[in-house]
Amino acid sequence: VDYYIRFEMNDHTGEPRSKDDLLATRCERLHRLQLIAFKLFPVKLRSLCVASLQMIESPSNMVEYLSFLDDSEFETFASQLGCVPEEKDEYSGNRSFIESVLLKKFCTKPTQVEAFKEEPLYPTDQELWDQSVIPVDYQSYNDQCLALPKLGLQFLTVHDYLLKNYTLFRLLSMTEIRSDIEDAMKRLKPKI
């Protein structure tokens, strides 16, 4: 669900969003956070109000900035930001939950392109031998389906299509590399 919530497209028009548009939206959201912090708690949250946007985006820094507020002030601040409802509910007073909501909303995750660039071209040892990705005896799983991402007829953008195709190709290549390694190990007949 997080993949589709944070997908880089305009919710109203369905057009892909540019990198500059994403950056502008992120800066507006963080600037609003700083304005509300300055309006409500100018003394306690002074370091948050004058910090650079890059410092605010870091989860560890954000937790440090918000640690100066007591629980009731923290809840008021979160409700003014629209992260929790103003009326009391079952999560009222649960600082760790409210903190995780704030971090989810204001701390950035890498974009899909950035995450894609960080992936290695070839599968790592952990990926090759991870049984949740490729079962040990995957030939006997003919009657069961593996948890693979679906390639449907609808794609959000061209980038979404390419990303899903790359993921499927990578899983297929992992399966083939693993079967080649297993086949080579059987023919080598190692002795311990």
C-alpha positions in Angstrom: 0.0 0.0 0.0 2.9 2.4 0.8 4.1 1.9 -2.8 0.9 3.4 -4.2 0.4 6.0 -1.5 3.8 7.5 -2.1 3.8 6.9 -5.9 5.1 10.0 -7.8 2.0 11.1 -9.7 -0.6 13.7 -9.4 -3.6 12.3 -7.6 -6.1 14.4 -9.6 -4.8 14.3 -13.1 -2.8 11.1 -13.1 0.2 12.7 -14.7 3.7 11.8 -13.5 5.2 14.4 -11.2 8.6 15.8 -12.0 11.5 15.8 -9.5 11.2 19.6 -9.1 7.5 19.3 -8.3 8.2 16.6 -5.7 10.9 18.8 -4.2 8.6 21.8 -4.1 5.8 19.9 -2.4 8.2 18.5 0.2 9.6 21.9 1.0 6.1 23.4 1.4 5.2 20.6 3.8 8.3 21.1 5.9 8.0 24.9 5.8 4.4 24.6 7.2 5.8 22.4 10.0 8.3 25.1 10.9 5.7 27.8 10.8 3.3 25.9 13.1 6.2 25.0 15.4 7.2 28.7 15.6 3.6 29.8 16.2 2.9 27.3 19.0 6.2 26.8 20.7 8.7 29.4 19.7 11.0 28.8 22.6 10.9 25.0 23.0 11.1 24.3 19.3 13.5 27.1 18.3 16.1 24.6 16.9 13.4 23.0 14.7 12.2 26.5 13.5 15.6 27.6 12.3 17.0 24.2 11.1 17.6 23.5 7.5 15.0 21.3 5.7 17.6 18.6 5.2 18.1 18.4 9.0 14.4 18.2 9.6 13.9 15.4 7.2 16.2 13.1 9.2 14.2 10.9 11.5 16.8 11.0 14.3 17.0 14.8 14.2 13.2 15.1 14.1 12.9 12.9 17.2 15.5 15.0 19.0 13.7 18.3 18.1 10.4 17.0 19.3 11.8 15.6 22.6 11.6 19.1 24.1 7.8 18.9 24.2 5.9 17.2 27.0 3.1 14.7 26.0 0.2 17.2 26.0 2.2 19.8 24.0 3.3 17.1 21.6 -0.3 16.0 21.0 -1.4 19.6 20.4 1.4 20.1 17.9 0.5 16.9 16.1 -3.2 17.8 15.9 -2.3 21.2 14.5 -0.3 19.5 11.8 -3.2 17.3 10.9 -1.5 14.1 12.0 -4.0 13.1 14.7 -7.7 14.2 15.3 -8.3 16.9 17.8 -10.9 14.9 19.6 -9.7 12.1 21.9 -9.5 8.6 20.6 -7.7 5.3 21.4 -4.4 6.6 20.3 -4.5 9.8 22.3 -1.6 9.9 24.7 0.3 7.3 22.8 3.4 9.3 22.1 5.3 6.6 20.2 2.4 6.1 17.8 2.0 9.9 17.2 5.7 10.2 16.7 5.7 7.4 14.1 2.9 9.2 12.2 4.8 12.5 12.3 8.0 10.8 11.0 6.0 9.0 8.3 4.5 12.3 7.1 7.5 14.6 7.3 10.6 12.5 7.0 11.3 11.7 3.4 12.0 8.3 1.9 14.1 8.1 -1.2 12.2 8.4 -4.5 11.6 5.3 -6.6 14.3 6.4 -9.0 16.8 6.9 -6.2 15.9 3.5 -4.6 16.3 1.9 -8.1 19.7 3.4 -8.5 20.9 2.0 -5.2 20.0 -1.6 -6.0 22.9 -3.8 -7.2 22.8 -4.9 -10.8 23.4 -8.6 -9.8 21.6 -10.3 -6.9 23.5 -10.6 -3.6 24.1 -13.8 -1.7 21.3 -12.9 0.7 18.8 -12.5 -2.1 19.9 -15.7 -3.9 19.5 -17.9 -0.9 16.4 -16.2 0.7 13.7 -18.8 0.8 10.9 -16.3 0.9 12.0 -15.0 -2.5 13.0 -18.4 -4.1 11.9 -21.5 -2.2 14.6 -24.2 -1.8 12.8 -26.7 -4.0 11.0 -24.3 -6.4 10.3 -27.1 -9.0 8.0 -28.8 -6.6 5.9 -25.6 -6.1 4.1 -26.0 -9.4 0.8 -26.3 -7.7 1.4 -23.2 -5.5 2.1 -19.7 -6.7 5.0 -17.6 -5.6 4.6 -14.1 -4.2 5.6 -12.3 -7.3 4.6 -8.7 -8.2 1.8 -8.7 -10.7 2.1 -7.4 -14.2 -1.4 -6.4 -15.0 -2.8 -4.4 -17.9 -2.9 -1.2 -16.0 0.2 0.8 -15.0 0.3 4.1 -13.3 3.1 5.6 -15.5 5.7 4.4 -18.0 8.1 4.4 -15.1 5.8 2.1 -13.1 5.7 -0.3 -16.1 9.5 -0.3 -16.4 10.0 -0.8 -12.7 7.7 -3.7 -12.5 9.2 -5.4 -15.5 12.7 -4.9 -14.1 11.6 -6.5 -10.8 10.2 -9.5 -12.5 13.3 -9.8 -14.7 15.5 -9.6 -11.6 13.6 -12.4 -9.9 13.8 -14.5 -13.0 17.6 -14.0 -13.2 18.0 -14.8 -9.5 16.2 -18.1 -10.1 18.4 -18.9 -13.1 21.6 -18.0 -11.3 20.7 -20.0 -8.3 19.8 -23.1 -10.3 23.1 -22.7 -12.2 25.1 -22.6 -8.9 23.2 -25.6 -7.6 23.8 -27.5 -10.8 27.5 -26.7 -10.7 27.8 -27.7 -7.0 26.2 -31.1 -7.8 28.7 -31.7 -10.6 31.7 -30.7 -8.5 30.7 -33.2 -5.8 32.4 -31.4 -2.9 33.5 -33.5 0.1 33.6 -32.2 3.6 
